[in-house]
C-alpha cells in the first residue's frame, strides 16, 4: 500500500482530536476500488477490520504515531491551508463541514462516540505520480493516481480516538 494522505492535523482547523494527531490513508496502487461497507447506524466493533484489505486508514495520537513508508510512487506534496481552494472543484479540505455531493451522512463509532469529519478529497482529484512509477489501473491519467476510483472521498474519525484505526471512509459521486 502507498500513502495517499499522510499529515499531522493542522491546529488552525480546530478539529476535536488530540493535538498533533496524524492522519494516514493508504491504498493498494493496483486495486483502485471504493470501500464497500454496509450501511450502519452505529458502526460495529472493530469495523476497521471489515475492509476489503486494499486500503488502510488511521488517526494516531502523537505519542504512538509513526510515519508510514510506502514504495516511491506518488510525488510528495505539502499540505497548504487556504480559506478557499484555488479551484472549487479540485481540492483537499481539512476540517470544517463536509461538502456533500449527495445526501449528508452521519456515523457513530462502535464505542458510542460521534465520528467527526476530518477531511474530504474532491471528485477527480489526481495525485501526481513519480515519472518512474507504473500507471494506476482505472486512473483517468497516465501521470497520476486517484483515491477510490476518483470519487468524492470523506474521512471521519472517532472523536474519542478510541483506537488509531477508528476511521471511517465513505465515498459519493
C-alpha positions, 0 to 999 in steps of 0.5 A, spaced: 500 500 500 502 507 498 500 513 502 495 517 499 494 522 505 499 522 510 499 529 515 499 531 522 492 535 523 493 542 522 491 546 529 488 552 525 482 547 523 480 546 530 478 539 529 476 535 536 482 530 536 488 530 540 493 535 538 498 533 533 494 527 531 496 524 524 492 522 519 494 516 514 490 513 508 493 508 504 491 504 498 493 498 494 496 502 487 493 496 483 486 495 486 483 502 485 476 500 488 471 504 493 470 501 500 464 497 500 461 497 507 454 496 509 450 501 511 450 502 519 447 506 524 452 505 529 458 502 526 460 495 529 466 493 533 472 493 530 469 495 523 476 497 521 477 490 520 471 489 515 475 492 509 476 489 503 484 489 505 486 494 499 486 500 503 488 502 510 486 508 514 488 511 521 488 517 526 494 516 531 495 520 537 502 523 537 505 519 542 504 512 538 504 515 531 509 513 526 510 515 519 508 510 514 513 508 508 510 506 502 514 504 495 516 511 491 510 512 487 506 518 488 510 525 488 510 528 495 506 534 496 505 539 502 499 540 505 497 548 504 491 551 508 487 556 504 480 559 506 478 557 499 481 552 494 484 555 488 479 551 484 472 549 487 472 543 484 479 540 485 481 540 492 483 537 499 479 540 505 481 539 512 476 540 517 470 544 517 463 541 514 463 536 509 461 538 502 456 533 500 455 531 493 449 527 495 445 526 501 449 528 508 451 522 512 452 521 519 456 515 523 457 513 530 463 509 532 462 502 535 464 505 542 458 510 542 462 516 540 460 521 534 465 520 528 467 527 526 469 529 519 476 530 518 477 531 511 474 530 504 478 529 497 474 532 491 471 528 485 477 527 480 482 529 484 489 526 481 495 525 485 501 526 481 505 520 480 513 519 480 515 519 472 518 512 474 512 509 477 507 504 473 500 507 471 494 506 476 489 501 473 482 505 472 486 512 473 483 517 468 491 519 467 497 516 465 501 521 470 497 520 476 493 516 481 486 517 484 483 515 491 477 510 490 476 510 483 476 518 483 470 519 487 468 524 492 472 521 498 470 523 506 474 521 512 471 521 519 474 519 525 472 517 532 472 523 536 474 519 542 480 516 538 478 510 541 483 506 537 488 509 531 484 505 526 477 508 528 476 511 521 471 511 517 471 512 509 465 513 505 465 515 498 459 519 493 459 521 486 
